[in-house]
Amino acid sequence: MQRGPIEAGLGWCCKEDTGFVGADAVRAVREAGPAEKLVAFEIDGPGIARHGNPIAGGGEVTSGTMSPSLGVGIGMAYVPAERAVPGTGLEIDVRGKMRRAVVMQKPLYRKGS
C-alpha cells in the first residue's frame, strides 16, 4: 500500500498549490480523507512490537521498542483511519502471540523522565 504525508500526519508541510511532483495525489487524499493513519501506541503488558507485525482488523507496525522513560513497549503503526482515535484498543501479533495495545496521543514520553 502506498502511503504519503497525509496518512503520516504531515499534511501541514505540504502545499499542493506549489505544484510539486505528487501534489495531485496528496490533494486527492486530503480531500477524500486518508484510509489509514499513523498512530502511536503502548503495549498493555509484556512484549515489544516490531516493524512488520500485523494488527488484527487491519494495519501494520512501523516501529517498536521498550520505552525507558515509560517502562512499557511503545511503537508506531498504520491503522485504518476509524481506529486511529487515542484510547482505541489494538491487538498486535508479536511473534505468534496477540498482544493488547492502546492508541496513544503523541508524543510518547513524560516530561522530566
Secondary structure, DSSP 8 states (H G I E B T S, - for coil): ----TTTTT-GGG--GGG--TTHHHHHHHHHH--SEEEEEEEESSS----TT-BBTTS-EEEEEEE-TTT-SEEEEEEEEGGG-STT-EEEEEETTEEEEEEEE-S----TT-
